[in-house]
Amino acid sequence: MNIPRAPGAPDQPPGGRSRATGRPRPRDTILRMRIAVDARSLSGERTGVGRTLEGLYGAWTRLHPKDSVVLLSPRPISLPATLEGRVEVRPPVRPRLPGTVWLQTLAPVEALRARADLFHGPLGILPLASLVPGVATIHDLTPLLFPGWHETKNVAGFAPFLPGTVRRAARLVCVSRATRDDLLLALPEAAGKAFVVPNGLVPPPPAGNGPPPHPRPFVLCIGTLEPRKNHERLVRAMESIWDRRPDFPDLVLAGGSGWGLPGFPERLSRSRHAARITRPGWVSPERAAALLRGARLLAYPSLYEGFGLPALEAMAEGIPVVASSSSSLPEVVGDAGLLPDPLDVGSIASAIERANDDEAFRALARRRGPERAALFTWEAAARQTRALFEEALS
C-alpha cells in the first residue's frame, strides 16, 4: 500500500495524541487516502444511515479534497446533490444479489479493483474475507439486542456477522456512548478499537414560500413505522390529551412504512380521533424541514436510538423536543428538551402538553436547542473519523 504522507502535520505535532482516540499518533500524517464505502444506504428512499453518509462524506470531501471516496453498491445509487462531483460511483455489479451476499463476496473484490486503501462499512458490518483493511461505523445494536424489532433478513445480515466484524475491524466508530456501551457489553473484545464519534447536523434546506405544511397547529413525529419508534404509545398519549382537550394540536406522523406494525394504519383509521392524525408517508428532506419549521413540537419518544437525528434537527430550528429517557437520546438532547419514560403513556402525554403549553420552556428550547445542536457538526465528525482511519492504516 503506497500512501503519501507528510511529516508532522501542523495541528498534530509528532509525539502528540490522536484527537479521536487520545492515543499517541504516528509520527507522520497520511496526506491522501482512497476509501471504498458500502453505499447501499444511498439506494432508494434515504433514511437515517443514508443521511449520515451524505453528511460525513460531504464534509470529508470539503476538508480533504485530495482523498478519494469510492461508493460501492449492488443497486443503483441516488447521489445527493452535496456529493455530486466529489465522489466516485462504481456501477452496480449483480444488482439482484442480496445485499449481505454482495457485501461478503463481491464488495471486497470491488474494493481491490478500486485500489482502495481502506473499506468503510457504515452499516456496521464488514466483509469478513478481505485484503483491504476495514473500519465499521455502528449506529445501534438493535438487530442483535432486539431482533423482534426487525425483519428476519435484517437480523440475519447483522447479528451473525458482528463478532467477525469486531475481530477484523482495525477501528470501530460508534455514534454515541450508549452504542459503544452496548457494544462492549455484548462483545467485550471490541475494547481498545471502539471509539465514539457523534453524528453531525446537515444544514436544512432554505425555507420556501409555499403554503403551511398542515392546516392546523400540529405535533410532529418523524420516523419509519417500526416497533422501536414507539408510535403506538405516542398515539395513545395524544388520544388521552384530545379526550380532555379537543382543541389540542393535531398529530402528523411522517415516515415510510417499515416492518413489524402490520395493523397500525388500520388502527389509526379506527381511532376515535382519526381525523386528528395525518400520515404523509416518507417525506423528502425539503418536506421534512418544512414540517419541522411549522410544528409546535417534535415528539420522538423512541424506545431505542443509536443517535436520533430528528431530535438534533428540531433543536437546530429551536423547535421544542419531547424525546425519551432511553438509550442515546439523553446524550443528544441534553437539557434542551424533555425526556419522558417511553414506556409510560402518561409521562409522554404530560411532556407533550408541557412542550406545547409552557411558554417559559418553549423560550428555553428556542435558545438552548440551537446552542446544543451547534455542538454536533459533520466537520468535527469527518476530522475524528479520518483520524481513526489514519490509525487503521498505520
Buried (B, 14 or more C-beta within 10 A) or exposed (E): EEBEBEEEBEEBEEEEEBBBBEEEBBBBBBEBBBBBBBBBBBBBEBBBBBBBBBBBBBBBBEEBEEBBBBBBBBBEBEBBEBBEEBBEBBEBBEEEBEBBEBBBEBBBEBBBEBEBBBBBBBBBBBBBEBEBBBBBBBBBBBBBEBBEBBBEEBBBBBBEBBBBBBEBBBBBBBBBEBBBBBBBEBBEEBEEBBBBBBBBBBEBEEEEEEEEBBEEBBBBBBBBBBBBBBBBBBBBBBBBBBEEEEEBBBBBBBBBBBBBBEEBEEEBEEBEBEEBBBBBEBBEBBBBBBBBBBBBBBBBBBBBBBBBBBBBBBBBBBBBBBBBBBBBBBBBBBEBBBBBBBBBBEBBBBBBBBBBEBEEBBEBBBEBBBEBBEBBBBBBBBBBBBBBBBBBBB
